[in-house]
Amino acid sequence: TEYSDMLRLFRIKTRMCLDRIMAESKFRPFILPVDRADAPDYYDVVQTPMDLDLVCAKLDRHDYHSVDEIKEDIEQIVVNAEIYHPRNDPLRHVARAKAMQDEAYLLLDETFPRRFLKRLRELSLLFPDHDQYLREQRDRRRRPLVERQRRLYYQRHADRNANVRARATTTTNDDDDDDDD
């Protein structure tokens, strides 16, 4: 369907944007979750942890249906940096997070024309349960295959059992024939 094709294109192009951002060394602190060894109290202070790797995982799980949803999670990375790091942070985490946010927004805005985003939004309203629909379609396509495999499995075992019985009967008859002599 048109919506499936648009979502696929959306995920591919978004992933390319995220890969470009993650390739920059200045944004490395935001790629992976914060390590407790580096910041033992981080998860006590920050209630909604977010990182670029998690954004990619959510993208791969088809959790995003619009650029705005991705921008919200990127915004969460900035908010977390502002919450956790003091204003006089020597590593300038907040400034780096905001630079990462600016670059991500710029890349996403350049990548997706307004018409594309508008149509994607319209279709997402028409198909709110699209991912569920795709799972059902996949299961519906797989069901005959699974049933066919199951029938073949039972047929093979039935044939094998019949061959074993036939050999056993033949062997028994051969033994009976030997007794007659």
Disulfide bonds with the S-S distance in Angstrom:
none
